[in-house]
Amino acid sequence: MTKIALFPGSFDPFTNGHLNTVERAAKLFDKVIITVATNTSKVGLFNADEKIKLIEESISQLKNVSVMVQEDGLTVDIADKLGAAFLVRGIRNQTDYEYEKNIASMNKRLNPNVETIFLLAAEEYSNVSSSIIKEIAKFDGDVSAFVPEAVQTAMFKKYHNQ
């Protein structure tokens, strides 16, 4: 039986922490599908197509990982449609844990066949968030330690209208 995992998120932008989580998940599962969703409660820097392109560039070395847009619907339903029995979630801190635990519990009630797997963030990424990275980049700070090179270049172009 092929073990397929979904790694859902808004990925705005895709960070080195996200990349680290995907690299680790790729070692645990036969196939990992990154699903890019839009967080309607946040103002996005990149549109879905831009995110897909940047993530694909960042994961090109991972042969068992793919990326797709999550248009609408519950993540557990999309997992079901794709044959994914696992959801991968990265946990940076206690706040993430409490938030993700509640979602995992609800997902389990909605679809008992889908299991959520928590991967603790690597120490160097435990304080990295997309919101903080956007703030740093907006004011010309160096984000090279926090995002893949393609993402850094795209952020610079966005913030400098190039």
MARBA-3410 file (N, C-alpha, C, O; in Angstrom, 1 decimal):
162
0.8,-1.2,0.0,0.0,0.0,0.0,0.9,1.3,0.0,1.8,1.4,0.8 ~ 0.6,2.1,-0.9,1.4,3.4,-1.0,0.9,4.4,0.1,-0.3,4.6,0.3 ~ 1.9,4.9,0.8,1.6,5.9,1.9,1.7,7.3,1.3,2.8,7.7,0.9 ~ 0.5,7.9,1.2,0.4,9.2,0.6,0.1,10.2,1.7,-0.9,10.0,2.5 ~ 0.8,11.3,1.8,0.5,12.4,2.8,0.2,13.7,2.0,0.8,14.0,1.0
-0.6,14.5,2.6,-0.9,15.8,2.2,-0.3,16.8,3.2,-0.3,16.6,4.4 ~ 0.4,17.8,2.6,0.9,18.9,3.4,0.2,20.2,3.0,0.6,20.9,2.1 ~ -0.9,20.5,3.7,-1.7,21.7,3.3,-1.2,23.0,4.0,-0.6,23.0,5.1 ~ -1.4,24.1,3.3,-1.0,25.4,3.9,-1.2,26.5,2.9,-1.5,26.3,1.7 ~ -1.1,27.7,3.4,-1.2,28.9,2.5,0.1,29.3,1.9,0.2,29.8,0.8
1.2,28.9,2.6,2.6,29.1,2.0,2.8,30.4,1.4,3.2,30.5,0.2 ~ 2.5,31.5,2.1,2.7,32.9,1.6,3.6,33.7,2.5,3.1,34.5,3.3 ~ 4.9,33.5,2.3,5.6,32.7,1.3,6.0,31.4,1.8,5.9,31.1,3.0 ~ 6.5,30.5,0.9,7.0,29.2,1.3,8.4,29.4,1.9,9.3,30.1,1.3 ~ 8.6,28.9,3.1,9.8,29.2,3.9,10.7,28.0,3.9,10.4,26.9,3.5
11.9,28.2,4.5,12.8,27.1,4.7,12.3,26.2,5.7,12.6,25.0,5.7 ~ 11.5,26.7,6.6,10.8,25.8,7.6,9.9,24.9,6.9,9.8,23.7,7.2 ~ 9.1,25.4,6.0,8.2,24.5,5.2,9.0,23.5,4.4,8.7,22.3,4.4 ~ 10.0,24.0,3.8,10.9,23.1,3.0,11.5,22.0,3.8,11.5,20.8,3.4 ~ 11.9,22.3,5.0,12.5,21.3,5.9,11.4,20.3,6.3,11.7,19.1,6.3
10.2,20.7,6.5,9.1,19.8,6.9,8.8,18.9,5.7,8.6,17.7,5.9 ~ 8.8,19.4,4.5,8.5,18.6,3.3,9.6,17.6,3.1,9.4,16.5,2.8 ~ 10.9,18.0,3.2,12.0,17.1,3.0,11.9,16.0,4.0,12.2,14.8,3.6 ~ 11.6,16.2,5.2,11.5,15.2,6.2,10.3,14.3,6.0,10.4,13.1,6.1 ~ 9.1,14.9,5.5,8.0,14.1,5.2,8.2,13.2,4.0,7.7,12.0,3.9
9.0,13.7,3.1,9.4,12.9,1.8,10.1,11.6,2.2,10.1,10.6,1.4 ~ 10.8,11.6,3.3,11.5,10.4,3.8,10.6,9.4,4.5,10.9,8.2,4.5 ~ 9.5,9.9,5.0,8.5,9.1,5.7,7.4,8.5,4.8,6.9,7.4,5.2 ~ 7.1,9.1,3.7,6.0,8.7,2.9,6.4,8.4,1.5,7.4,9.0,1.0 ~ 5.7,7.6,0.8,6.0,7.3,-0.6,5.7,8.5,-1.5,6.4,8.7,-2.5
4.7,9.3,-1.1,4.3,10.4,-1.9,3.8,11.5,-1.0,3.0,11.2,-0.1 ~ 4.3,12.7,-1.2,3.8,13.9,-0.5,3.2,14.9,-1.5,3.8,15.2,-2.5 ~ 2.0,15.3,-1.2,1.3,16.3,-2.0,1.2,17.6,-1.2,0.5,17.6,-0.2 ~ 1.8,18.7,-1.7,1.6,20.0,-1.1,0.4,20.6,-1.7,0.3,20.7,-2.9 ~ -0.6,21.0,-0.8,-1.8,21.6,-1.3,-1.8,23.1,-0.9,-1.7,23.4,0.3
-1.8,24.0,-1.8,-1.7,25.4,-1.6,-3.2,26.0,-1.5,-3.9,25.9,-2.5 ~ -3.5,26.5,-0.3,-4.8,27.1,-0.1,-4.7,28.6,0.1,-3.6,29.1,0.3 ~ -5.7,29.3,0.0,-5.7,30.7,0.2,-6.3,31.0,1.6,-7.4,30.5,1.9 ~ -5.6,31.7,2.4,-6.1,32.1,3.7,-6.8,33.4,3.6,-6.2,34.4,3.4 ~ -8.1,33.3,3.6,-9.0,34.5,3.4,-8.9,35.5,4.5,-9.3,36.6,4.3
-8.3,35.1,5.6,-8.2,36.1,6.7,-6.9,36.9,6.6,-6.7,37.8,7.5 ~ -6.1,36.6,5.7,-4.8,37.3,5.5,-4.7,37.9,4.1,-5.3,37.4,3.1 ~ -4.0,39.1,4.0,-3.7,39.7,2.7,-2.5,38.9,2.1,-1.4,38.9,2.7 ~ -2.7,38.3,0.9,-1.6,37.5,0.3,-0.6,38.4,-0.4,-1.0,39.4,-1.0 ~ 0.6,37.9,-0.4,1.7,38.5,-1.2,1.7,37.9,-2.6,1.9,38.6,-3.6
1.5,36.6,-2.7,1.6,35.8,-3.9,0.2,35.2,-4.2,-0.5,34.8,-3.3 ~ -0.1,35.1,-5.5,-1.3,34.4,-5.9,-1.0,32.9,-6.0,0.1,32.5,-5.9 ~ -2.0,32.1,-6.2,-1.9,30.7,-6.2,-0.9,30.2,-7.2,0.0,29.3,-6.9 ~ -0.9,30.7,-8.4,0.0,30.3,-9.5,1.4,30.6,-9.1,2.3,29.8,-9.4 ~ 1.6,31.8,-8.6,3.0,32.2,-8.2,3.5,31.3,-7.1,4.7,30.9,-7.1
2.7,31.0,-6.1,3.1,30.1,-5.0,3.5,28.7,-5.6,4.5,28.1,-5.2 ~ 2.6,28.2,-6.5,2.9,26.9,-7.0,4.3,26.9,-7.7,5.1,26.0,-7.5 ~ 4.5,27.9,-8.5,5.8,28.0,-9.3,7.0,28.1,-8.3,8.0,27.4,-8.5 ~ 6.9,28.9,-7.3,8.0,29.0,-6.3,8.2,27.8,-5.5,9.3,27.4,-5.2 ~ 7.1,27.1,-5.1,7.3,25.8,-4.4,7.9,24.8,-5.3,8.8,24.0,-4.8
7.4,24.7,-6.5,8.0,23.7,-7.4,9.5,23.9,-7.6,10.3,22.9,-7.7 ~ 9.9,25.2,-7.7,11.4,25.4,-7.9,12.1,25.0,-6.6,13.2,24.5,-6.7 ~ 11.5,25.2,-5.4,12.1,24.9,-4.2,12.2,23.5,-3.9,13.1,23.0,-3.1 ~ 11.3,22.6,-4.4,11.3,21.2,-4.1,11.7,20.3,-5.3,11.6,19.1,-5.3 ~ 12.3,20.9,-6.3,12.6,20.2,-7.5,13.5,19.0,-7.3,13.5,18.0,-8.1
14.3,18.9,-6.2,15.1,17.8,-5.9,14.4,16.7,-5.3,14.9,15.6,-5.1 ~ 13.1,16.9,-4.9,12.3,15.9,-4.2,11.4,15.2,-5.2,10.4,15.7,-5.5 ~ 11.8,14.0,-5.6,11.1,13.3,-6.7,9.7,12.8,-6.3,8.9,12.5,-7.1 ~ 9.5,12.6,-5.0,8.2,12.0,-4.5,7.3,13.1,-4.0,6.3,12.8,-3.2 ~ 7.5,14.4,-4.3,6.7,15.5,-3.8,6.1,16.2,-5.0,6.8,16.5,-6.0
4.9,16.6,-4.9,4.2,17.4,-5.9,3.4,18.5,-5.3,3.2,18.5,-4.1 ~ 3.0,19.4,-6.1,2.2,20.6,-5.6,0.9,20.8,-6.4,0.9,20.6,-7.6 ~ -0.1,21.2,-5.7,-1.4,21.5,-6.4,-2.1,22.6,-5.6,-1.8,22.8,-4.4 ~ -3.0,23.2,-6.3,-3.9,24.2,-5.6,-5.1,23.5,-5.0,-5.7,22.6,-5.5 ~ -5.4,23.9,-3.8,-6.6,23.4,-3.1,-7.6,24.5,-3.2,-7.7,25.5,-2.5
-8.5,24.3,-4.2,-9.5,25.3,-4.6,-10.4,25.5,-3.4,-10.4,26.6,-2.7 ~ -11.3,24.6,-3.2,-12.3,24.7,-2.1,-12.4,23.3,-1.5,-11.9,22.3,-1.9 ~ -13.1,23.3,-0.4,-13.4,22.1,0.3,-12.6,21.8,1.5,-11.6,22.5,1.7 ~ -13.0,20.8,2.3,-12.3,20.5,3.5,-11.0,19.7,3.1,-11.0,18.9,2.2 ~ -10.0,19.9,3.8,-8.7,19.2,3.6,-8.9,17.7,3.7,-8.3,17.0,2.9
-9.6,17.2,4.7,-9.8,15.8,4.8,-10.6,15.2,3.6,-10.3,14.0,3.2 ~ -11.4,16.0,3.0,-12.1,15.5,1.8,-11.2,15.4,0.6,-11.2,14.5,-0.2 ~ -10.3,16.4,0.5,-9.3,16.4,-0.6,-8.3,15.3,-0.4,-8.0,14.6,-1.4 ~ -7.9,15.0,0.8,-7.1,13.9,1.1,-7.7,12.6,0.7,-7.1,11.8,0.0 ~ -9.0,12.5,1.0,-9.7,11.3,0.6,-9.7,11.1,-1.0,-9.4,10.0,-1.5
-10.0,12.2,-1.7,-10.0,12.1,-3.1,-8.7,11.8,-3.7,-8.6,11.1,-4.8 ~ -7.6,12.2,-3.1,-6.2,11.9,-3.6,-5.7,10.6,-3.0,-4.5,10.3,-3.4 ~ -6.4,9.9,-2.2,-5.9,8.7,-1.6,-4.9,8.9,-0.5,-4.1,8.0,-0.2 ~ -4.9,10.1,0.1,-3.9,10.4,1.2,-4.5,10.0,2.5,-5.6,10.5,2.9 ~ -3.8,9.2,3.2,-4.3,8.8,4.6,-3.7,9.6,5.7,-4.0,9.4,6.9
-2.8,10.5,5.3,-2.1,11.3,6.3,-2.1,12.8,5.9,-2.0,13.2,4.8 ~ -2.2,13.6,7.0,-1.9,15.1,6.9,-0.7,15.4,7.6,-0.5,14.9,8.8 ~ 0.2,16.1,7.0,1.5,16.5,7.7,1.3,17.9,8.1,0.9,18.8,7.4 ~ 1.7,18.2,9.4,1.6,19.6,9.9,2.9,19.8,10.7,3.4,19.0,11.4 ~ 3.5,21.0,10.5,4.7,21.4,11.2,4.3,22.2,12.4,3.4,23.0,12.4
5.0,21.9,13.5,4.8,22.5,14.8,6.0,23.3,15.2,7.1,22.7,15.4 ~ 5.9,24.6,15.4,7.0,25.4,15.8,7.1,25.6,17.3,8.2,25.7,17.9 ~ 5.9,25.7,18.0,5.9,26.0,19.4,4.5,25.6,20.0,3.7,24.9,19.3 ~ 4.4,25.9,21.3,3.1,25.5,22.0,1.9,26.1,21.4,0.9,25.4,21.3 ~ 2.0,27.3,20.9,0.8,28.0,20.2,0.4,27.2,19.0,-0.8,26.9,18.8
1.4,26.8,18.2,1.1,26.0,17.0,0.4,24.7,17.4,-0.5,24.2,16.8 ~ 1.0,24.1,18.4,0.5,22.8,18.9,-1.0,22.8,19.3,-1.8,22.0,18.8 ~ -1.3,23.8,20.1,-2.7,24.0,20.5,-3.7,24.2,19.3,-4.7,23.6,19.2 ~ -3.3,25.0,18.4,-4.1,25.3,17.2,-4.2,24.1,16.4,-5.3,23.7,16.0 ~ -3.1,23.4,16.1,-3.1,22.2,15.2,-3.8,21.0,15.9,-4.4,20.2,15.2
-3.7,20.9,17.2,-4.3,19.8,17.9,-5.8,19.9,17.7,-6.5,18.9,17.5 ~ -6.4,21.1,17.8,-7.8,21.3,17.7,-8.3,20.9,16.2,-9.3,20.3,16.1 ~ -7.5,21.4,15.3,-7.8,21.1,13.9,-7.7,19.6,13.6,-8.6,19.0,13.0 ~ -6.7,18.9,14.1,-6.5,17.5,14.0,-7.7,16.7,14.6,-8.1,15.7,14.0 ~ -8.1,17.1,15.8,-9.2,16.5,16.4,-10.5,16.6,15.6,-11.3,15.6,15.4
-10.7,17.8,15.0,-11.9,18.0,14.2,-11.8,17.2,12.9,-12.8,16.5,12.5 ~ -10.6,17.2,12.3,-10.4,16.4,11.1,-10.7,14.9,11.3,-11.2,14.2,10.5 ~ -10.3,14.4,12.5,-10.4,13.0,12.8,-11.9,12.7,13.0,-12.3,11.6,12.6 ~ -12.7,13.6,13.5,-14.1,13.4,13.6,-14.8,13.4,12.2,-15.7,12.7,12.0 ~ -14.3,14.3,11.4,-14.9,14.4,10.0,-14.5,13.2,9.1,-15.3,12.8,8.3
-13.3,12.7,9.3,-12.8,11.6,8.5,-11.9,10.7,9.3,-10.7,11.0,9.4 ~ -12.4,9.7,10.0,-11.5,8.9,10.9,-10.4,8.1,10.1,-9.5,7.6,10.8 ~ -10.5,8.1,8.8,-9.5,7.4,8.0,-8.2,8.2,7.7,-7.2,7.7,7.2 ~ -8.3,9.5,8.1,-7.1,10.4,7.8,-6.5,10.7,9.1,-7.1,11.2,10.1 ~ -5.2,10.4,9.2,-4.4,10.6,10.4,-3.5,11.9,10.3,-2.9,12.1,9.2
-3.4,12.7,11.3,-2.6,13.9,11.3,-1.2,13.5,11.9,-1.2,13.0,13.0 ~ -0.2,13.9,11.2,1.2,13.6,11.7,1.8,15.0,12.0,1.9,15.8,11.1 ~ 2.3,15.2,13.2,3.0,16.5,13.6,4.5,16.2,13.5,5.0,15.3,14.0 ~ 5.2,17.2,12.8,6.6,17.2,12.7,7.1,18.4,13.4,6.7,19.5,13.0 ~ 7.9,18.3,14.5,8.4,19.4,15.2,9.4,20.2,14.3,10.2,19.6,13.6
9.3,21.5,14.3,10.2,22.3,13.5,11.6,22.1,13.9,11.9,22.0,15.1 ~ 12.5,22.1,13.0,14.0,22.1,13.3,14.2,23.4,14.1,13.6,24.4,13.8 ~ 15.2,23.3,15.0,15.4,24.4,15.9,15.6,25.7,15.2,15.1,26.8,15.6 ~ 16.4,25.7,14.1,16.7,27.0,13.4,15.4,27.6,12.7,15.5,28.7,12.3 ~ 14.3,26.9,12.6,13.1,27.4,12.0,12.0,27.6,13.0,10.9,27.9,12.6
12.2,27.4,14.3,11.2,27.4,15.3,10.6,28.8,15.5,9.5,28.9,16.1 ~ 11.3,29.8,15.1,10.7,31.2,15.3,10.4,31.9,13.9,10.2,33.1,13.9 ~ 10.5,31.1,12.9,10.2,31.6,11.5,8.8,31.5,11.1,8.2,30.4,11.2 ~ 8.2,32.7,10.8,6.8,32.7,10.3,6.7,33.5,9.0,7.5,34.4,8.8 ~ 5.8,33.1,8.2,5.6,33.8,6.9,5.3,35.3,7.2,5.8,36.2,6.4
4.5,35.6,8.2,4.2,37.0,8.5,5.4,37.8,8.8,5.6,38.9,8.4 ~ 6.3,37.3,9.7,7.5,38.0,10.1,8.4,38.1,8.9,9.0,39.2,8.7 ~ 8.5,37.1,8.1,9.4,37.2,6.9,8.9,38.3,6.0,9.8,39.0,5.4 ~ 7.6,38.4,5.7,7.1,39.4,4.9,7.4,40.8,5.4,7.8,41.7,4.7 ~ 7.3,40.9,6.7,7.6,42.2,7.3,9.1,42.6,7.2,9.4,43.8,6.8
10.0,41.7,7.4,11.4,41.9,7.2,11.7,42.3,5.7,12.4,43.3,5.5 ~ 11.1,41.5,4.8,11.4,41.8,3.4,10.8,43.1,2.9,11.4,43.8,2.1 ~ 9.7,43.4,3.4,9.0,44.7,3.1,9.9,45.9,3.4,9.9,46.9,2.6 ~ 10.7,45.8,4.4,11.6,46.9,4.8,13.1,46.6,4.5,14.0,47.0,5.1 ~ 13.2,45.8,3.4,14.6,45.5,2.8,15.5,44.8,3.7,16.7,44.9,3.6
14.9,44.0,4.7,15.8,43.2,5.5,16.2,41.9,4.8,15.6,41.5,3.8 ~ 17.3,41.3,5.2,17.8,40.1,4.6,17.0,38.9,5.1,17.0,38.5,6.2 ~ 16.3,38.2,4.1,15.5,37.0,4.5,16.1,35.8,3.9,15.5,34.7,3.9 ~ 17.4,35.9,3.4,18.0,34.7,2.8,18.1,33.5,3.6,18.2,32.4,3.1 ~ 18.2,33.6,5.0,18.3,32.5,5.9,16.9,31.8,6.1,16.8,30.8,6.7
15.9,32.5,5.7,14.5,32.0,6.0,13.7,31.5,4.9,12.7,30.8,5.1 ~ 14.1,31.8,3.6,13.3,31.3,2.5,14.2,30.8,1.4,15.4,31.2,1.3 ~ 13.7,29.9,0.5,14.6,29.5,-0.6,14.9,30.7,-1.5,14.2,31.7,-1.5 ~ 16.0,30.5,-2.3,16.5,31.7,-3.1,15.4,32.2,-4.1,15.3,33.4,-4.2 ~ 14.6,31.3,-4.7,13.6,31.7,-5.7,12.5,32.6,-5.0,12.0,33.5,-5.5
12.2,32.2,-3.7,11.2,33.0,-3.0,11.8,34.3,-2.6,11.1,35.4,-2.7 ~ 13.0,34.4,-2.2,13.7,35.6,-1.8,13.6,36.6,-3.0,13.3,37.8,-2.9 ~ 14.0,36.1,-4.2,14.0,36.9,-5.4,12.6,37.4,-5.7,12.5,38.6,-6.1 ~ 11.6,36.5,-5.7,10.3,36.9,-6.0,9.7,38.0,-5.0,9.0,38.9,-5.4 ~ 10.1,37.8,-3.7,9.7,38.8,-2.7,10.3,40.2,-3.0,9.6,41.2,-2.9
11.5,40.2,-3.3,12.2,41.5,-3.6,11.5,42.1,-4.8,11.3,43.4,-4.8 ~ 11.2,41.4,-5.8,10.5,41.9,-7.0,9.1,42.5,-6.6,8.7,43.5,-7.1 ~ 8.4,41.7,-5.8,7.1,42.2,-5.4,7.1,43.5,-4.6,6.4,44.5,-4.9 ~ 8.1,43.6,-3.7,8.1,44.8,-2.8,8.8,46.0,-3.5,8.7,47.1,-3.0 ~ 9.5,45.7,-4.6,10.1,46.8,-5.3,9.5,47.0,-6.7,10.1,47.6,-7.6
8.3,46.4,-6.9,7.5,46.5,-8.2,8.4,46.3,-9.4,8.3,47.1,-10.4 ~ 9.1,45.2,-9.4,10.0,44.9,-10.6,9.5,43.7,-11.3,10.1,43.3,-12.3
END
